Amino acid sequence: MVNSTAPARVPQRPSRPKPVRTVRWADVPAGGIVIREGVIEDRYAVTEFDSPLGRAFHLSKLGPRGCSADTEHDVLLADDGCRCDCRGFEHRGSCRHVAALAALLGGHDPIQPPPAAPAALPVPAVFSDRNRELGECRVA
């Protein structure tokens, strides 16, 4: 007679809620953004460059969490969808970089194509008091 037992159940930890993510324009020399997740805040210098596919941006992380190959990203906001070259986007098909720029520039869902081209709001080279008044955007 074979004696079989049910496999032992491994208790699972309850899932933690995701921290709230916000983004705002940053007052950095070249122009940029600040992405905040919970208590972690990352600053990026943002440079827009020409692309026939849509609005394209180069993000360079600044500060102690920056300065490595993993902290420079190219982001494309296009009519047919958005893309980023970071590991998060390659793995999940979405990332904080795309979500942040989409929230600040167009407000459309970064995973789905926008109904129309993103708003023609330039990334300011020099930040004025008006840019500071824009405040933070909550990013999904």
N, C-alpha and C positions, 0 to 999 in steps of 0.2 A: 504494500500500500504506500502510495506517495503522499507525503505530508507537505502541503503547500501553505505558505503563509502570504498574506497580502504585504506588499512592499510598505516599508515604514514611511509615513508622511513626514516630510520635512516642513516644520512650521515656517511660514513666510512672514517676513517683516511687513508691517503695513507700509504702503507706498507713501512717500513724503510728497506734500504738495510742492509744485514748482514755485520757485520764488518769482515775485512780480518782476517783469523786465520793463525798463523804461529807456528811452533814448532822447537825447537833446543835442542841439548844436553846442559845440565846445569852442571856447575862446583859446584856440591854439594858434601859433604863428602862421601855419599854412591853411588854416580852416579845418574843421573836423567835427567829430561827434563823440559823445560819451554814451556808452551802453552800460546800464546798471542792472545787475541781477541780484536781488537781495541786498547784501552788504558789499558785494564785489562790484567795483567800478573800473571799466576799461576805457581808455581814451585812444582814439584813432585819428591820425591825420588823413584827410580825404582829398583826393585829387581826381577830378573828372577828366576822362580822355575820350578821344573820338572813337566811335565804333559804328559801323553800318547797321548793326543789329539792334541798337537801342542806346539808352544812356548807360555808360560804362564808368566805373569808379575803381580807383586803387586805394585800398585801406592799409595803413601802416600803424600797428599798435605802438603806442608810446608808453614810456615809463618802465618800471621794473618787470612787468609781465610781458614786455615786448622784446624786440631785438633778436628774433630768431626767424628761421625760414617759415615756421608755422604761424607767424604773426603778420604776414603780408598777404593780402587777399585781393583778387580782382572780382568785382561784382557787376553783373549785367542786369539791368531792369529793362525788359523788352515787352513789346505787345504780345508776343507768343509765350511769355513766361519769364521767370527770373532764374539766374544762375550765379553760383559762387564757386571758387576753386578750393574752399576750405574742406577739411575732413568731415565736418558735420553735414554739409550739403551733400557731399559724395555718399555719405552713409544713410541719411534720412530724407534727402531731397528737399530739405529746408534748413535754414540756419539763422543765427542772430544778425549776421551782417546784412543779408537780404531783407529780413524783416525790419531792421532798423532804418535802412535807407528808404524802403518802400513806405514806411510809416511817416517819415519826415518829408519825403518828396511827392508821394502820390496818394498815400492812404489806401491803396488797394491791397487785397489779399495777396501776399507774396508767392503763394503756391499756385494760384490760378491766374491766368492771364487777365490783365486789367481790362475793363470795358472800353477804355480809350487810352491813349498814350499818357504816361505820367505827366503831372502838371509841370509846366516849364519854369520851375523855381530853381534858380541856379544855386550851386553851393557857394556861399559867400566867401570871397578871398579875405576880406576884412570884416570882422563881426562888429555890428553896430548895436546900439541900444535896442533897436527893433528886433534883432535876432534873439537877444536875451529875453525879450518879452514873449517870444514864442513858447518858452517853457519846455516841459518834457511831454513826450508822447508815450502812451502805454503801448507796448508791443505784445502781440499775442504769442 
